[in-house]
């Protein structure tokens, strides 16, 4: 997935996805200087983040 696709999928702004990728917060990798994301890893990351938030509330 591209940054735009992930942003649309997660209903976030593209600049937020870039920031998360740069700091290693979201699972990502670069191909020819462009960020790419695997949907299954994004889904897993989202589930984990949701569980962390639920536990801390």
N, C-alpha and C positions, 0 to 999 in steps of 0.2 A: 504494500500500500504506500501511497505517497503522503506527504504532509497534509495536503488538502483533503485527501480521502480520510485520513485518520481524524482530522479536525471535524469534518462533516459527521463521521461515524460517532465521535464522542461528543458532538455538539459543543466544540470549543473553538477558539480562534487559532488560526495557523501560527501566529507568533508565539502562542503558549506552547504549542506542540514543538516548535523549534527550540524554545527554551528548555523544555523538559528533556528533549533529546540531547542537547548540548551538555547538560549537567548529569546525564546518565540516569535520570529519574524514570524514563519510559523506555522499554526495550526497543532498540533501534540499531541500525547499522548504516554505513555510507557505501554507496556504489557510485563510482565516478563523481564523487563530491556531492552527491544528493542523498538525503536521508530516505531510508526505506524502513518499512515496518511489516511484520508478519501478523496477520489478523489473529491467529490463535494465541500468540504471545501478548497481543494487546488485550484480548479478552481475559486472559489469565491475570495480567497486571491489573486490569480494572476490577476483577473479582477480589483480588487480594487487597486492593486499596479500599474497596467497599467494606470488606470484613474488618480491616484495621479501624476504619471510621466507626463502624458499629460497636466494636469492642471498647473504643475510647469514649463513647457517648454515655 
